[in-house]
């Protein structure tokens, strides 16, 4: 009853103030000052919880959005609404952080694997994350996939790809490829020789497919560096490449993967900071590429160096990150989030299904060139011969 009385009083006060403003409508004066003064009166007389409710009330457009949240991208709208409120966003706390140790992979390639290891076997929908370094003569020659999607983000150098369906292309610095293996694909990914002799460096993320889509037809989605929108915040001290998802009102290119995933490439200069909202309920992590970044709110921060995976708790609305004013250089890291899939993961090498029987069948189909692998019969990539 007390709360109802306060609300009744508050409404009466607001109605009275609106009447006063109506009388002053034709009076000359400083309209901005009058508005500010009126808000000050409301702030002093109306309970704080009612002010918060008024401030964060959804617009008619947001209400319409809430009525159309049947698409996988609906959490994007939720994060946008959270970013536009005056309420402080609840931080994502760190569940664990660990160094991604370097190891050999493919034909002479070196990778730092941070998902898909005993420390983090899988983190739905994420199956694997490799930070790769591939020199000419090394690479990933002909190999199959079934049941997952891969996202390849090239940061330095160039990589060629080719598959048994005749698809081929080249990724340059900043380019991405979203590949859906679906029911089956065989392809090769090989580095391009560089005049300076340096290796080709990038990230490859494996994302699980919903069980109902594991038998879909394979497909590609390429994204060139110049197509990736960029937003700068904190006076230019923070730069975000919005590869997939949303950051500070900037949306990415849509429909790049079947499983909804956000991928943000963040660079923070010394003294800079960012609060990056994320869809609530999604699993999220950050992988550090360069420098040292402070993760967490001021007063509760953890310093994280390069090549570490930072796994966040499921609760919370945003990732808080900053770089110390006295740091020698900027920090660069990716923030990745995705919707968890409520399904079993049975993985053996490049085959990711939901039961041991399905994995066994994938091996048989690959060996017999059937049920999605028909085009593998007698096929050999041209770029895969570079590693021979």
VOBA-1610 file (N, C-alpha, C; in pm, whole numbers, padded with zeros to 5 digits, always signed):
BEGIN
Unk+00081-00120+00000Unk+00000+00000+00000Unk+00085+00126+00000Unk+00198+00122+00076Unk+00286+00239+00081Unk+00340+00271-00058Unk+00381+00167-00130Unk+00435+00188-00265Unk+00328+00247-00356Unk+00202+00196-00343Unk+00093+00248-00425Unk+00067+00395-00393Unk+00075+00430-00264Unk+00054+00569-00224Unk+00160+00659-00283Unk+00287+00613-00278Unk+00397+00693-00334Unk+00376+00716-00484Unk+00334+00610-00553Unk+00314+00622-00697Unk+00200+00721-00725Unk+00092+00710-00643Unk-00022+00801-00661Unk+00020+00945-00641Unk+00099+00968-00533Unk+00149+01103-00506Unk+00236+01152-00620Unk+00326+01062-00668Unk+00417+01099-00777Unk+00341+01139-00901Unk+00238+01060-00934Unk+00159+01092-01054Unk+00089+01225-01038Unk+00036+01251-00918Unk-00032+01377-00892Unk+00062+01495-00910Unk+00186+01479-00858Unk+00286+01585-00869Unk+00321+01611-01015Unk+00341+01502-01089Unk+00379+01517-01230Unk+00267+01585-01307Unk+00141+01545-01280Unk+00028+01608-01348Unk+00022+01756-01317Unk+00046+01790-01187Unk+00046+01931-01148Unk+00154+02010-01217Unk+00273+01950-01227Unk+00385+02018-01293Unk+00358+02036-01442Unk+00294+01935-01501Unk+00260+01949-01644Unk+00163+02064-01667Unk+00071+02084-01571Unk-00023+02195-01583Unk+00049+02328-01576Unk+00148+02337-01485Unk+00227+02460-01474Unk+00301+02487-01604Unk+00361+02381-01660Unk+00435+02398-01787Unk+00342+02443-01898Unk+00217+02395-01896Unk+00122+02436-01998Unk+00091+02585-01989Unk+00083+02636-01865Unk+00057+02777-01846Unk+00173+02863-01891Unk+00296+02803-01879Unk+00417+02878-01916Unk+00451+02864-02063Unk+00368+02794-02136Unk+00402+02762-02276Unk+00426+02887-02358Unk+00342+02990-02335Unk+00353+03112-02416Unk+00441+03218-02351Unk+00507+03181-02240Unk+00593+03275-02169Unk+00733+03268-02226Unk+00792+03383-02256Unk+00928+03386-02309Unk+01026+03361-02195Unk+01130+03291-02226Unk+01232+03264-02124Unk+01323+03154-02170Unk+01405+03104-02077Unk+01501+02999-02108Unk+01432+02864-02093Unk+01383+02808-02207Unk+01310+02683-02200Unk+01395+02569-02146Unk+01524+02566-02180Unk+01612+02460-02133Unk+01626+02466-01982Unk+01639+02588-01927Unk+01651+02604-01783Unk+01523+02560-01713Unk+01407+02596-01773Unk+01279+02555-01714Unk+01269+02403-01710Unk+01310+02336-01818Unk+01302+02190-01824Unk+01392+02127-01719Unk+01516+02182-01707Unk+01610+02128-01610Unk+01558+02148-01468Unk+01499+02266-01442Unk+01446+02293-01309Unk+01331+02200-01276Unk+01244+02176-01374Unk+01132+02086-01353Unk+01180+01945-01321Unk+01280+01898-01394Unk+01336+01766-01366Unk+01396+01759-01228Unk+01460+01868-01183Unk+01517+01870-01049Unk+01408+01856-00945Unk+01295+01924-00965Unk+01184+01915-00870Unk+01133+01771-00865Unk+01116+01710-00983Unk+01068+01571-00987Unk+01166+01479-00914Unk+01296+01499-00937Unk+01398+01416-00874Unk+01390+01424-00723Unk+01359+01542-00669Unk+01354+01561-00525Unk+01227+01505-00462Unk+01116+01502-00538Unk+00989+01465-00481Unk+00946+01322-00510Unk+00989+01266-00623Unk+00947+01133-00663Unk+01050+01032-00618Unk+01009+00916-00561Unk+01104+00812-00520Unk+01197+00771-00632Unk+01323+00740-00596Unk+01426+00709-00696Unk+01388+00592-00785Unk+01321+00490-00725Unk+01289+00373-00808Unk+01188+00406-00918Unk+01102+00506-00893Unk+01006+00547-00996Unk+01077+00625-01105Unk+01174+00709-01068Unk+01254+00783-01167Unk+01325+00685-01260Unk+01386+00579-01203Unk+01457+00480-01284Unk+01363+00414-01383Unk+01243+00380-01334Unk+01146+00316-01422Unk+01108+00407-01537Unk+01092+00536-01510Unk+01057+00632-01615Unk+01172+00647-01714Unk+01295+00655-01663Unk+01413+00677-01748Unk+01437+00560-01843Unk+01414+00436-01795Unk+01451+00319-01875Unk+01331+00255-01943Unk+01217+00322-01942Unk+01098+00265-02006Unk+01124+00246-02155Unk+01087+00129-02213Unk+01112+00105-02356Unk+01028+00196-02443Unk+01085+00234-02556Unk+01011+00313-02655Unk+00914+00223-02728Unk+00824+00284-02805Unk+00728+00204-02882Unk+00800+00113-02980Unk+00915+00162-03034Unk+00993+00081-03128Unk+01050-00041-03058Unk+01101-00020-02934Unk+01157-00132-02859Unk+01048-00232-02823Unk+00927-00180-02789Unk+00817-00271-02760Unk+00782-00355-02881Unk+00787-00293-03001Unk+00761-00369-03123Unk+00866-00476-03143Unk+00994-00440-03111Unk+01101-00539-03124Unk+01077-00657-03032Unk+01031-00629-02910Unk+01009-00736-02813Unk+00902-00832-02862Unk+00812-00784-02945Unk+00707-00870-02997Unk+00752-00951-03118Unk+00876-00929-03162Unk+00927-01000-03281Unk+01061-01065-03252Unk+01073-01126-03135Unk+01201-01184-03096Unk+01207-01332-03131Unk+01162-01368-03248Unk+01165-01508-03289Unk+01286-01540-03375Unk+01366-01441-03408Unk+01484-01464-03491Unk+01605-01486-03404Unk+01709-01560-03453Unk+01828-01584-03373Unk+01898-01457-03330Unk+01879-01346-03401Unk+01951-01224-03369Unk+01883-01141-03261Unk+01776-01192-03201Unk+01703-01114-03103Unk+01786-01065-02986Unk+01886-01142-02935Unk+01967-01088-02826Unk+02039-00960-02862Unk+02063-00936-02992Unk+02124-00810-03034Unk+02041-00692-02988Unk+01912-00703-03004Unk+01823-00596-02962Unk+01823-00581-02811Unk+01834-00692-02740Unk+01838-00687-02595Unk+01960-00610-02547Unk+02075-00635-02610Unk+02197-00565-02571Unk+02187-00417-02604Unk+02124-00384-02718Unk+02110-00244-02755Unk+02024-00170-02654Unk+01917-00235-02609Unk+01831-00173-02509Unk+01907-00150-02380Unk+01989-00249-02341Unk+02067-00234-02218Unk+02166-00119-02229Unk+02224-00101-02347Unk+02324+00004-02366Unk+02263+00143-02359Unk+02132+00153-02386Unk+02069+00284-02391Unk+02007+00327-02258Unk+02016+00242-02155Unk+01961+00279-02025Unk+02065+00354-01945Unk+02016+00423-01840Unk+02107+00495-01753Unk+02157+00405-01641Unk+02106+00283-01634Unk+02146+00190-01530Unk+02283+00132-01563Unk+02367+00120-01461Unk+02500+00062-01479Unk+02486-00085-01515Unk+02557-00129-01618Unk+02549-00267-01663Unk+02625-00359-01570Unk+02564-00473-01538Unk+02626-00571-01451Unk+02743-00635-01523Unk+02865-00633-01463Unk+02981-00686-01534Unk+02982-00838-01542Unk+03039-00890-01648Unk+03066-01033-01660Unk+03193-01062-01578Unk+03182-01150-01480Unk+03298-01187-01399Unk+03379-01296-01471Unk+03505-01307-01436Unk+03594-01406-01498Unk+03577-01541-01430Unk+03549-01642-01509Unk+03541-01779-01457Unk+03679-01841-01450Unk+03756-01825-01557Unk+03892-01877-01559Unk+03971-01804-01668Unk+04102-01804-01651Unk+04191-01749-01754Unk+04315-01836-01760Unk+04364-01861-01880Unk+04481-01947-01895Unk+04555-01915-02024Unk+04683-01947-02024Unk+04769-01924-02141Unk+04744-02033-02244Unk+04734-01994-02369Unk+04719-02090-02479Unk+04858-02132-02524Unk+04897-02254-02489Unk+05030-02303-02523Unk+05040-02334-02670Unk+05157-02308-02728Unk+05179-02332-02871Unk+05201-02480-02897Unk+05147-02530-03009Unk+05162-02670-03046Unk+05162-02683-03197Unk+05206-02800-03246Unk+05206-02826-03390Unk+05068-02873-03434Unk+05030-02836-03557Unk+04901-02875-03610Unk+04910-02878-03763Unk+04830-02965-03827Unk+04832-02971-03972Unk+04967-03018-04023Unk+05010-02958-04135Unk+05139-02993-04195Unk+05239-02882-04167Unk+05301-02887-04049Unk+05404-02790-04014Unk+05354-02658-03960Unk+05224-02643-03938Unk+05170-02519-03883Unk+05188-02516-03732Unk+05190-02398-03675Unk+05197-02379-03530Unk+05070-02307-03486Unk+05009-02358-03380Unk+04886-02296-03332Unk+04891-02284-03180Unk+04822-02181-03130Unk+04794-02169-02987Unk+04645-02201-02971Unk+04617-02319-02918Unk+04479-02365-02906Unk+04430-02338-02764Unk+04320-02262-02754Unk+04269-02228-02621Unk+04131-02287-02593Unk+04060-02328-02697Unk+03939-02408-02679Unk+03959-02537-02757Unk+03922-02649-02696Unk+03949-02779-02757Unk+04070-02845-02694Unk+04099-02809-02570Unk+04210-02867-02493Unk+04155-02916-02360Unk+04235-02991-02282Unk+04186-03035-02150Unk+04144-02920-02059Unk+04201-02801-02076Unk+04163-02687-01992Unk+04025-02634-02028Unk+03987-02647-02152Unk+03855-02603-02197Unk+03816-02687-02318Unk+03754-02801-02289Unk+03726-02898-02396Unk+03631-02840-02499Unk+03518-02792-02453Unk+03429-02715-02540Unk+03348-02620-02452Unk+03299-02516-02513Unk+03230-02408-02443Unk+03115-02368-02533Unk+03009-02445-02528Unk+02900-02433-02626Unk+02859-02288-02654Unk+02851-02255-02784Unk+02859-02340-02903Unk+03000-02356-02960Unk+03102-02315-02884Unk+03238-02313-02937Unk+03309-02446-02913Unk+03372-02497-03018Unk+03439-02626-03014Unk+03591-02614-03013Unk+03642-02511-03078Unk+03787-02495-03089Unk+03820-02351-03126Unk+03931-02301-03072Unk+03987-02173-03116Unk+04136-02191-03133Unk+04184-02168-03254Unk+04327-02174-03284Unk+04378-02037-03327Unk+04486-01993-03265Unk+04559-01876-03309Unk+04677-01931-03388Unk+04665-01928-03522Unk+04761-02002-03605Unk+04869-01912-03664Unk+04983-01975-03688Unk+05096-01912-03756Unk+05148-02013-03858Unk+05132-01979-03986Unk+05159-02076-04092Unk+05258-02017-04192Unk+05372-02082-04207Unk+05473-02039-04303Unk+05456-02116-04433Unk+05507-02065-04547Unk+05502-02139-04673Unk+05566-02276-04656Unk+05505-02375-04720Unk+05551-02513-04704Unk+05474-02587-04597Unk+05410-02511-04507Unk+05322-02570-04406Unk+05178-02545-04449Unk+05085-02576-04361Unk+04946-02547-04394Unk+04852-02658-04354Unk+04734-02655-04414Unk+04629-02752-04382Unk+04579-02811-04513Unk+04649-02913-04565Unk+04610-02975-04692Unk+04476-03048-04679Unk+04433-03114-04787Unk+04300-03173-04799Unk+04256-03246-04672Unk+04139-03205-04620Unk+04082-03269-04502Unk+03932-03249-04499Unk+03858-03341-04435Unk+03711-03332-04434Unk+03657-03261-04309Unk+03529-03225-04317Unk+03454-03173-04202Unk+03310-03222-04214Unk+03245-03236-04100Unk+03101-03258-04096Unk+03046-03208-03962Unk+02933-03137-03966Unk+02858-03106-03845Unk+02892-02977-03775Unk+02980-02893-03830Unk+03016-02767-03763Unk+03039-02656-03864Unk+03058-02536-03811Unk+03097-02420-03891Unk+03235-02375-03847Unk+03310-02317-03940Unk+03440-02259-03906Unk+03441-02112-03946Unk+03503-02031-03862Unk+03522-01889-03892Unk+03672-01864-03894Unk+03723-01825-04009Unk+03865-01796-04025Unk+03885-01646-04038Unk+03968-01591-03951Unk+03996-01447-03949Unk+04145-01429-03970Unk+04181-01381-04090Unk+04323-01362-04120Unk+04367-01223-04077Unk+04472-01216-03998Unk+04518-01088-03946Unk+04645-01038-04015Unk+04723-01129-04068Unk+04847-01088-04135Unk+04883-01190-04241Unk+04915-01144-04361Unk+04954-01234-04469Unk+04838-01267-04560Unk+04840-01388-04618Unk+04735-01431-04711Unk+04723-01583-04707Unk+04599-01631-04723Unk+04573-01775-04723Unk+04479-01807-04838Unk+04508-01918-04908Unk+04421-01969-05014Unk+04335-02083-04960Unk+04215-02096-05014Unk+04130-02210-04979Unk+04069-02268-05106Unk+04040-02398-05101Unk+03985-02469-05217Unk+03910-02591-05166Unk+03793-02622-05227Unk+03719-02741-05182Unk+03678-02827-05300Unk+03617-02943-05267Unk+03584-03042-05371Unk+03464-03001-05456Unk+03397-02891-05423Unk+03286-02842-05502Unk+03329-02734-05601Unk+03459-02706-05605Unk+03510-02606-05699Unk+03518-02466-05641Unk+03483-02450-05514Unk+03496-02318-05450Unk+03642-02291-05417Unk+03686-02170-05443Unk+03823-02133-05411Unk+03832-01982-05394Unk+03934-01937-05324Unk+03951-01794-05303Unk+04072-01766-05216Unk+04093-01639-05189Unk+04209-01597-05111Unk+04166-01496-05005Unk+04214-01516-04884Unk+04191-01422-04775Unk+04315-01336-04758Unk+04293-01203-04747Unk+04402-01111-04719Unk+04391-01059-04578Unk+04478-00967-04538Unk+04475-00913-04402Unk+04339-00852-04368Unk+04280-00898-04258Unk+04151-00846-04214Unk+04031-00914-04275Unk+04052-01005-04371Unk+03941-01077-04434Unk+03895-01194-04348Unk+03768-01233-04369Unk+03713-01347-04296Unk+03639-01441-04390Unk+03633-01567-04347Unk+03552-01665-04418Unk+03471-01744-04316Unk+03340-01749-04341Unk+03250-01829-04259Unk+03213-01952-04342Unk+03259-02069-04299Unk+03235-02191-04375Unk+03145-02285-04295Unk+03036-02328-04357Unk+02945-02425-04295Unk+02972-02561-04358Unk+03020-02655-04278Unk+03051-02789-04330Unk+02923-02867-04355Unk+02826-02855-04265Unk+02701-02927-04282Unk+02722-03076-04296Unk+02659-03136-04398Unk+02663-03281-04414Unk+02798-03332-04462Unk+02881-03243-04513Unk+03014-03289-04550Unk+03084-03200-04650Unk+03213-03178-04626Unk+03295-03102-04719Unk+03439-03149-04704Unk+03515-03142-04812Unk+03659-03167-04809Unk+03725-03045-04870Unk+03820-02988-04799Unk+03885-02867-04850Unk+04029-02859-04801Unk+04099-02757-04851Unk+04238-02731-04812Unk+04253-02582-04783Unk+04340-02549-04688Unk+04371-02410-04652Unk+04522-02398-04645Unk+04579-02321-04737Unk+04724-02315-04748Unk+04773-02170-04753Unk+04892-02145-04696Unk+04944-02008-04693Unk+05000-01965-04827Unk+05004-01834-04846Unk+05064-01774-04964Unk+05204-01726-04926Unk+05301-01755-05011Unk+05439-01713-04981Unk+05449-01561-04976Unk+05521-01508-04877Unk+05537-01363-04860Unk+05681-01322-04891Unk+05696-01206-04949Unk+05829-01158-04985Unk+05917-01140-04862Unk+05856-01100-04750Unk+05937-01080-04629Unk+05964-01210-04553Unk+05905-01321-04601Unk+05930-01450-04539Unk+05855-01473-04409Unk+05775-01378-04368Unk+05703-01392-04241Unk+05587-01491-04255Unk+05546-01552-04143Unk+05434-01645-04148Unk+05300-01572-04163Unk+05200-01644-04199Unk+05064-01592-04211Unk+04991-01621-04080Unk+04930-01520-04023Unk+04877-01531-03887Unk+04726-01501-03886Unk+04652-01577-03807Unk+04510-01552-03795Unk+04446-01636-03686Unk+04315-01631-03681Unk+04236-01710-03586Unk+04140-01799-03662Unk+04122-01920-03612Unk+04014-02004-03664Unk+03931-02056-03548Unk+03801-02029-03558Unk+03706-02067-03455Unk+03611-02172-03510Unk+03595-02281-03436Unk+03497-02382-03474Unk+03373-02362-03390Unk+03257-02358-03458Unk+03129-02336-03392Unk+03038-02455-03420Unk+02974-02506-03316Unk+02884-02620-03332Unk+02759-02577-03408Unk+02702-02670-03483Unk+02575-02647-03551Unk+02462-02709-03470Unk+02345-02646-03467Unk+02230-02711-03405Unk+02206-02847-03471Unk+02164-02943-03393Unk+02148-03079-03444Unk+02063-03084-03571Unk+01958-03001-03579Unk+01869-03003-03694Unk+01936-02952-03822Unk+02053-02885-03809Unk+02121-02830-03925Unk+02250-02903-03961Unk+02282-03008-03888Unk+02408-03078-03913Unk+02411-03147-04049Unk+02296-03173-04106Unk+02290-03237-04238Unk+02259-03136-04349Unk+02276-03006-04322Unk+02249-02906-04426Unk+02358-02907-04533Unk+02330-02842-04645Unk+02428-02834-04751Unk+02541-02739-04710Unk+02665-02771-04745Unk+02777-02680-04711Unk+02765-02547-04784Unk+02820-02442-04723Unk+02815-02309-04784Unk+02929-02223-04731Unk+02955-02111-04800Unk+03057-02014-04759Unk+02995-01876-04748Unk+03049-01795-04660Unk+03018-01652-04651Unk+03151-01580-04634Unk+03193-01504-04733Unk+03319-01429-04723Unk+03290-01286-04679Unk+03379-01231-04600Unk+03367-01093-04553Unk+03502-01025-04568Unk+03508-00926-04656Unk+03633-00855-04680Unk+03658-00750-04572Unk+03784-00717-04553Unk+03823-00624-04447Unk+03749-00491-04459Unk+03734-00443-04583Unk+03670-00313-04602Unk+03520-00316-04575Unk+03463-00435-04564Unk+03320-00448-04535Unk+03290-00449-04385Unk+03393-00462-04304Unk+03373-00471-04158Unk+03356-00331-04101Unk+03242-00300-04040Unk+03224-00167-03981Unk+03312-00148-03858Unk+03353-00023-03835Unk+03442+00010-03723Unk+03379+00123-03643Unk+03389+00113-03510Unk+03340+00219-03423Unk+03451+00258-03326Unk+03464+00388-03301Unk+03562+00437-03204Unk+03489+00497-03084Unk+03537+00464-02965Unk+03477+00515-02842Unk+03586+00567-02750Unk+03543+00625-02639Unk+03635+00681-02540Unk+03733+00779-02604Unk+03679+00872-02681Unk+03761+00976-02741Unk+03863+00926-02840Unk+03833+00812-02905Unk+03927+00757-03003Unk+04031+00666-02944Unk+04027+00645-02813Unk+04126+00557-02750Unk+04088+00410-02761Unk+03967+00382-02807Unk+03923+00244-02827Unk+03865+00230-02967Unk+03908+00126-03037Unk+03862+00101-03173Unk+03809-00041-03181Unk+03687-00057-03230Unk+03624-00188-03235Unk+03585-00221-03380Unk+03636-00334-03430Unk+03590-00387-03558Unk+03472-00479-03529Unk+03356-00441-03579Unk+03233-00516-03551Unk+03213-00622-03659Unk+03282-00733-03642Unk+03278-00839-03742Unk+03141-00906-03742Unk+03092-00937-03625Unk+02960-00997-03610Unk+02902-00952-03478Unk+02779-00900-03480Unk+02717-00852-03357Unk+02695-00703-03358Unk+02714-00641-03241Unk+02687-00499-03228Unk+02778-00438-03122Unk+02823-00316-03147Unk+02902-00243-03049Unk+02871-00095-03059Unk+02822-00038-02949Unk+02798+00106-02938Unk+02717+00162-03055Unk+02610+00089-03087Unk+02517+00135-03190Unk+02553+00098-03332Unk+02667+00031-03352Unk+02710-00009-03486Unk+02682-00158-03505Unk+02608-00192-03610Unk+02573-00331-03639Unk+02667-00389-03744Unk+02686-00519-03735Unk+02770-00589-03831Unk+02688-00631-03952Unk+02757-00693-04048Unk+02690-00758-04161Unk+02616-00880-04105Unk+02496-00904-04153Unk+02413-01010-04096Unk+02427-01143-04171Unk+02371-01248-04109Unk+02355-01380-04171Unk+02487-01440-04221Unk+02589-01434-04138Unk+02717-01493-04177Unk+02732-01637-04129Unk+02658-01673-04024Unk+02666-01809-03971Unk+02527-01853-03927Unk+02504-01984-03926Unk+02376-02037-03881Unk+02361-02021-03730Unk+02467-02050-03656Unk+02463-02037-03510Unk+02496-01892-03475Unk+02406-01822-03404Unk+02432-01681-03372Unk+02558-01662-03290Unk+02652-01584-03342Unk+02781-01558-03277Unk+02817-01411-03292Unk+02868-01351-03186Unk+02926-01217-03192Unk+03078-01229-03193Unk+03142-01151-03278Unk+03288-01149-03287Unk+03333-01004-03303Unk+03404-00954-03202Unk+03450-00815-03199Unk+03601-00811-03181Unk+03668-00736-03267Unk+03813-00717-03259Unk+03837-00580-03196Unk+03893-00580-03075Unk+03903-00456-02996Unk+04047-00415-02975Unk+04077-00288-03000Unk+04210-00232-02970Unk+04191-00115-02874Unk+04264-00120-02760Unk+04253-00017-02658Unk+04390+00046-02637Unk+04397+00178-02654Unk+04522+00250-02633Unk+04542+00276-02484Unk+04666+00307-02442Unk+04690+00339-02301Unk+04595+00447-02251Unk+04533+00420-02137Unk+04438+00514-02079Unk+04296+00496-02127Unk+04274+00409-02224Unk+04140+00387-02278Unk+04064+00280-02203Unk+03932+00281-02217Unk+03848+00180-02154Unk+03722+00161-02235Unk+03659+00046-02217Unk+03536+00013-02289Unk+03445-00071-02203Unk+03316-00047-02215Unk+03213-00134-02156Unk+03135-00190-02273Unk+03154-00318-02300Unk+03093-00381-02417Unk+02975-00469-02374Unk+02851-00424-02403Unk+02735-00509-02371Unk+02736-00637-02454Unk+02686-00746-02393Unk+02673-00874-02462Unk+02533-00929-02437Unk+02484-01012-02529Unk+02352-01074-02507Unk+02353-01156-02378Unk+02256-01133-02294Unk+02249-01206-02168Unk+02217-01353-02192Unk+02282-01440-02117Unk+02261-01584-02130Unk+02353-01650-02230Unk+02422-01571-02311Unk+02517-01629-02406Unk+02649-01660-02337Unk+02716-01764-02383Unk+02853-01790-02337Unk+02948-01693-02406Unk+03049-01647-02331Unk+03140-01546-02387Unk+03281-01564-02333Unk+03377-01526-02415Unk+03518-01528-02373Unk+03592-01420-02450Unk+03713-01391-02404Unk+03802-01298-02475Unk+03935-01369-02497Unk+03995-01344-02612Unk+04130-01398-02638Unk+04221-01280-02667Unk+04332-01274-02592Unk+04422-01158-02601Unk+04530-01182-02706Unk+04549-01082-02790Unk+04644-01092-02901Unk+04773-01013-02877Unk+04759-00895-02817Unk+04877-00808-02795Unk+04859-00728-02666Unk+04972-00694-02603Unk+04971-00604-02488Unk+04909-00665-02364Unk+04881-00579-02266Unk+04818-00621-02141Unk+04687-00544-02123Unk+04581-00617-02093Unk+04450-00556-02076Unk+04400-00583-01935Unk+04332-00484-01878Unk+04271-00497-01747Unk+04125-00535-01768Unk+04087-00654-01722Unk+03951-00704-01738Unk+03877-00687-01606Unk+03759-00626-01612Unk+03677-00608-01493Unk+03657-00461-01461Unk+03569-00436-01365Unk+03544-00300-01320Unk+03664-00245-01246Unk+03676-00112-01242Unk+03782-00048-01163Unk+03770-00093-01018Unk+03883-00132-00961Unk+03885-00182-00825Unk+03872-00332-00817Unk+03833-00395-00926Unk+03820-00541-00929Unk+03867-00593-01064Unk+03987-00549-01104Unk+04041-00582-01235Unk+04149-00689-01227Unk+04160-00763-01336Unk+04266-00862-01348Unk+04348-00829-01472Unk+04481-00826-01457Unk+04569-00798-01569Unk+04592-00925-01649Unk+04569-00919-01778Unk+04582-01036-01864Unk+04677-01002-01978Unk+04781-01084-01994Unk+04878-01065-02101Unk+04835-01133-02231Unk+04923-01126-02330Unk+04892-01181-02462Unk+04879-01332-02459Unk+04800-01384-02551Unk+04780-01527-02578Unk+04705-01598-02465Unk+04620-01527-02395Unk+04540-01587-02289Unk+04392-01593-02331Unk+04326-01698-02285Unk+04181-01706-02301Unk+04118-01666-02168Unk+04023-01573-02174Unk+03951-01527-02055Unk+03807-01572-02070Unk+03768-01669-01990Unk+03633-01725-01997Unk+03545-01653-01895Unk+03432-01601-01940Unk+03343-01524-01852Unk+03230-01611-01798Unk+03182-01571-01681Unk+03064-01635-01624Unk+02943-01605-01712Unk+02839-01688-01700Unk+02721-01669-01782Unk+02637-01550-01741Unk+02643-01513-01612Unk+02565-01400-01566Unk+02637-01270-01600Unk+02560-01164-01609Unk+02618-01032-01637Unk+02576-00981-01773Unk+02593-00850-01791Unk+02545-00784-01912Unk+02655-00729-02000Unk+02777-00711-01947Unk+02880-00644-02027Unk+03020-00685-01981Unk+03113-00674-02073Unk+03256-00693-02043Unk+03319-00556-02024Unk+03389-00539-01912Unk+03461-00416-01882Unk+03610-00441-01910Unk+03671-00353-01989Unk+03813-00369-02022Unk+03880-00232-02031Unk+04008-00228-01996Unk+04082-00102-01998Unk+04231-00132-02013Unk+04307-00028-02046Unk+04454-00036-02051Unk+04509+00075-01963Unk+04606+00039-01881Unk+04664+00135-01787Unk+04722+00256-01861Unk+04706+00373-01799Unk+04756+00497-01858Unk+04905+00491-01888Unk+04979+00420-01803Unk+05124+00413-01819Unk+05173+00297-01902Unk+05083+00225-01967Unk+05124+00110-02049Unk+05210+00154-02166Unk+05303+00069-02206Unk+05395+00101-02315Unk+05327+00092-02452Unk+05225+00009-02463Unk+05159-00006-02593Unk+05013-00043-02573Unk+04942-00041-02683Unk+04800-00074-02681Unk+04780-00223-02657Unk+04659-00259-02618Unk+04620-00399-02606Unk+04521-00430-02717Unk+04528-00551-02769Unk+04435-00596-02870Unk+04381-00733-02831Unk+04252-00749-02844Unk+04190-00876-02806Unk+04058-00890-02882Unk+04009-01012-02890Unk+03879-01036-02949Unk+03782-01076-02838Unk+03660-01027-02848Unk+03552-01069-02760Unk+03457-01152-02844Unk+03430-01275-02799Unk+03346-01367-02875Unk+03236-01420-02785Unk+03113-01418-02835Unk+02999-01468-02760Unk+02907-01546-02852Unk+02839-01645-02798Unk+02748-01725-02880Unk+02639-01788-02797Unk+02529-01822-02863Unk+02418-01883-02793Unk+02447-02029-02761Unk+02435-02071-02635Unk+02464-02211-02601Unk+02362-02305-02666Unk+02410-02422-02707Unk+02323-02522-02767Unk+02300-02635-02667Unk+02176-02666-02643Unk+02141-02771-02547Unk+02143-02906-02618Unk+02264-02956-02644Unk+02279-03083-02713Unk+02413-03146-02680Unk+02420-03275-02698Unk+02543-03349-02670Unk+02645-03322-02781Unk+02773-03318-02744Unk+02881-03299-02840Unk+02968-03424-02842Unk+02970-03491-02955Unk+03059-03606-02975Unk+03149-03571-03093Unk+03276-03549-03064Unk+03369-03504-03166Unk+03485-03601-03181Unk+03517-03628-03304Unk+03638-03704-03334Unk+03705-03635-03451Unk+03813-03563-03423Unk+03882-03489-03527Unk+03789-03387-03591Unk+03773-03392-03723Unk+03693-03291-03795Unk+03544-03321-03801Unk+03501-03428-03733Unk+03360-03465-03735Unk+03298-03433-03599Unk+03192-03353-03600Unk+03127-03311-03475Unk+02978-03343-03484Unk+02936-03447-03414Unk+02797-03490-03417Unk+02741-03498-03274Unk+02629-03567-03257Unk+02568-03575-03125Unk+02562-03717-03069Unk+02621-03813-03140Unk+02627-03950-03089Unk+02747-04022-03151Unk+02792-04128-03085Unk+02904-04207-03137Unk+02866-04276-03267Unk+02739-04315-03279Unk+02694-04381-03402Unk+02705-04286-03521Unk+02672-04160-03500Unk+02681-04062-03609Unk+02825-04035-03648Unk+02916-04035-03550Unk+03057-04016-03581Unk+03109-04134-03662Unk+03072-04254-03620Unk+03113-04374-03694Unk+03061-04368-03838Unk+02935-04324-03852Unk+02876-04313-03986Unk+02949-04210-04071Unk+02993-04098-04007Unk+03068-03996-04080Unk+03197-04054-04138Unk+03267-04137-04059Unk+03388-04201-04108Unk+03357-04293-04225Unk+03250-04370-04215Unk+03213-04462-04322Unk+03174-04385-04448Unk+03097-04278-04432Unk+03057-04198-04548Unk+03177-04137-04617Unk+03274-04091-04538Unk+03394-04031-04596Unk+03476-04136-04671Unk+03487-04254-04614Unk+03566-04360-04676Unk+03499-04414-04803Unk+03365-04414-04804Unk+03292-04471-04918Unk+03241-04363-05015Unk+03277-04237-04989Unk+03236-04126-05075Unk+03084-04123-05095Unk+03012-04122-04983Unk+02867-04124-04989Unk+02805-04027-04889Unk+02674-04001-04905Unk+02597-03918-04810Unk+02662-03783-04779Unk+02702-03714-04885Unk+02762-03582-04868Unk+02906-03575-04911Unk+02974-03689-04920Unk+03115-03693-04958Unk+03137-03752-05097Unk+03032-03756-05179Unk+03045-03814-05313Unk+03153-03746-05395Unk+03164-03614-05385Unk+03259-03538-05468Unk+03404-03554-05422Unk+03424-03623-05311Unk+03561-03648-05264Unk+03629-03760-05342Unk+03550-03839-05414Unk+03603-03952-05489Unk+03696-03903-05600Unk+03825-03928-05585Unk+03925-03890-05684Unk+03966-03744-05681Unk+03909-03666-05588Unk+03942-03523-05584Unk+04070-03496-05506Unk+04148-03401-05557Unk+04269-03355-05488Unk+04287-03207-05519Unk+04306-03127-05416Unk+04319-02983-05438Unk+04453-02949-05502Unk+04455-02837-05573Unk+04580-02790-05631Unk+04667-02723-05524Unk+04604-02644-05436Unk+04683-02572-05336Unk+04741-02666-05231Unk+04675-02781-05212Unk+04724-02878-05113Unk+04856-02939-05152Unk+04891-02934-05280Unk+05018-02991-05326Unk+05138-02907-05283Unk+05112-02782-05236Unk+05223-02698-05194Unk+05298-02758-05074Unk+05226-02832-04993Unk+05290-02886-04874Unk+05360-03018-04900Unk+05353-03068-05024Unk+05415-03199-05054Unk+05564-03184-05080
//
